[in-house]
Amino acid sequence: QVQLVESGGGLVQPGGSLRLSCAASRVIFSIYSMGWYRQGPGNQRDLVAHITSGGGTNYADSVKGRFTISRDNAKNTVYLQMNSLKPEDTAVYYCGATYLGTFYWGQGTQVTVSL
């Protein structure tokens, strides 16, 4: 059973930064595509950023230029660097791993952007 554990969420003021981490275990991490998703109150879970096993990335339009996804295969970890945070970035952020049609979720970490 693949395990994904997110960390790094918290409360930050508008304009601030956070870095989320997602550590994977019981998996050959390097072959998985990894993504960060978020779900605000009353909203669906949407893709924020994605990185393939080869390192290719794509981002939701709302976070382009502010967020950066990266991965360290030696540490079985994917990161999301979030800069210039806005109140509308407030959500539970989830890590997801996918390979050949299988998909795994982490438990989520809360990010709150507020004064």
Secondary structure, DSSP 8 states (H G I E B T S, - for coil): --EEEEE--EEE-TT--EEEEEEEESS-GGGSEEEEEEE-TT---EEEEEE-TT--EEE-GGGTTTEEEEEEGGGTEEEEEE-S--GGG-EEEEEEEEETTEEEE---EEEEE--
